[in-house]
Amino acid sequence: MNNKFLFTLLLLPAFFLVLIFTPGCFCSCIPKIGPFGNLSNSDNTDLDKVAEKALEVKDLEGNVIDFQKYQDDAKVLILSFGATWCSPCNTEAPELQKYYESAKKSEVELLWIYTNEKTSAVKNFRDKYGLTFPLVNDKNGILNSDYRINAFPTTVFIKPNGKVSTIKIGPLTEDEIAVKVAEAMR
């Protein structure tokens, strides 16, 4: 056999292994093996612990996000981690917007969290889907790290008491979001 063929034969499986098991890999549509999957009734990262470290997390307009406020307001907080280049995130964005438009703002807040993206790309993404909920720049990766995000989209549902209710990897529909919020309110 020729050496090029053997080299390709050995290199191709190694490439796919790296692709599948690398956290934050560009191909986030492939499910990652991570610590959460779809986690319920967890005592993971409390919102108040995140609030202590997330002082520099800002929305698209540069306003600092006050995570303690959501706990004080006794709201379910939805943190949707995504990226503008992520195909499943692009599928999920309109579903998030439909849910946000129908949600009772007195009970739920939704934040879309992005990391290491150009502001112009995020603004284009917002405009493309008509997103009206806050888009938050996790530029230092604080939230991604605290919630161990290793695939996009990943959605974290936080109970009014600040405890994580569910973490869901993969795109959600409007109805699935409503079910997870109802679970977080219990």
Phi, psi and omega in degrees: 000153181277151185296324179298318180296314179298317179300314179296319180299323179278325185285323183300310178298323179296319178300314181293324176297317177297317181300317184284321188260004180273118177299139178073017181302150182297338181259071185287354178287343175276120182302136179265153173272113185221178185284347188249307188062248175235099191256134178235154176048050183268154171250035180296217184298121175281149181297325181291330175293320177294318182302325179298324185263343190266032183293337182257014178275124185235155175279181185298333180271359178093006178280135179290134179273126180259096183293332178298327180302319182293323177290319178296325180280356180056048178254153167283131179251126177254119174253110180256111181270126182205185179212147182294332182273355185274117182301313177297330177292323177293328175290321184283330186307312178297328178292319176299316181295317178300316179296315183300321179293328182267347186285152173280111184296341178283347184245338189222143169230142182237129176235133175261121187256127176233155181225140175053048176235150176290140180303321181298321179294319180291320178296319177298319178298313179302312182292321180302319183257001180063039184287131181246355177274161183294137173254124192246131179269109176267062191298333178264001178071020182300308183291318177304319180290312183298324180262008176052048181286124180228011177202152176242144350281150171229133182240129179251126177254122184246128180294161177303336179276002177092358179272146177291129177269305184212146170237123184240124176266131179110164183291147179244154172265168178304317181294320179295322178297316180300319179296315180295323178294317179299320177296321181289336180280344181286000000 
